[in-house]
């Protein structure tokens, strides 16, 4: 088995759309840009992101989009508006978008650890 070589990618996301940036980051974290990519191996790179507070949203997403969290108990569905989340923690919006674009496998948590948002 060969040693996986991880490179550092620095991305400035100011004035870019969230979805397009998230898909680009997900490809780098997964390692699909490498010729030695195999879907059952975690061979992705490290991604450092800056300028998250200047992300661009198209349409009326900031006012209309909601994030849901269910505790598992009756009446335990909690909703958060995207505008509130963007005011409190703009990095969390990008983190959630990238997480949902990665495959739901056992090493998704390790891939997310390599995403550094400044």
N, C-alpha and C positions, 0 to 999 in steps of 0.2 A: 504494500500500500504506500502510495506517495504522500509526501507532506503537502498539506494544503497551504498555499501561499496567499495571504490576505493583503490586499492593497487598501490604502486609505483614499476615499473619494470625497472631496469637499464640494458641496453644492450650495449655491446662493439661490434661495427660492423667492426673493422679493419680486413682487409684481408677476408671479406665475400662478397658474391655476392649480388648485389643490390636487385634483385627480390626476392630472398629467405628471406632476412632480411625484406623487405617491407611486404611480406605476413605474416610473423610472427608478425610484429608490428600491421598490420591491424586486425589480430585475437584478439590481446590483447586490442586494442582500441575499438573494437566492443563488446567484452565481450563474445565471443564464447567459451572461455576456462572455463567458469563458468557453474555450473549445473543449475542456475536459469536464463539462457539466454532466452530472448524472442525477436524476431526480431523487434517488434514495440517499444521496450524500449532501451534507451541509458544506458547500464549498464556496460560499459567498464572501463578499468583501465587507469592509467597514465603511460606513457612510456617515459623514459629518455634515450637518445642515445648519445654515445660519440665515437670518432674515425672515423668520417664521411670522413675526408680527406684521409683516407687509404682504401676506398671502392675498391672492385675488380670488374672489368668489363670483361665479357667473350666475345670472338670474336672481331669484329672490331667496337663495339658499339661507342666507344669514337670518332672515325673518321666519322662514317656513320650515326648514329642516329641524328634526328633533332626533335626539339620541335616546334610546330606551335601555333600561336596566331592570331586570326582573329578579327579585329576591328568592322566588320559589314559593312564597306564601300567598294566600288569597289577599288581594288588595296591595300587593307588593310591587306593582309596576311603577317605576319612576321614570319621568321624562325630563330631559334637559334641552333647552333651545340651543341651537348652534351659536347664536349671538352671545348668550350668556357664557358659554364655554370659551368663545373666542376672547371675550373680555378678561375672564379669569385666567385662562391657560391656553394660549394659542397653539402651543406645541402639541397639546392633547388631540386636537383636530387632525393634524398631520399624522400623529402616531396611530390613531384609530383607522385612518384611511389606509395606511401602509399595512397595518396588521390584517385588515380584511382582504388585502390583495395577495397576501402570502397564503400558501396552502395550509390547511388545518392538520399538520403533522406534528410528531412529537418534538421536532427540533425548531418549531416556529418561535418558541420562547428564546432560544439561543440566537436566532436571526434578529429578533427584536432588540436583544442586548447590544448588538453591533450598530444600532441606529443611535447616533449621538446628535441631539438637537440642542443648539446653543441659542 
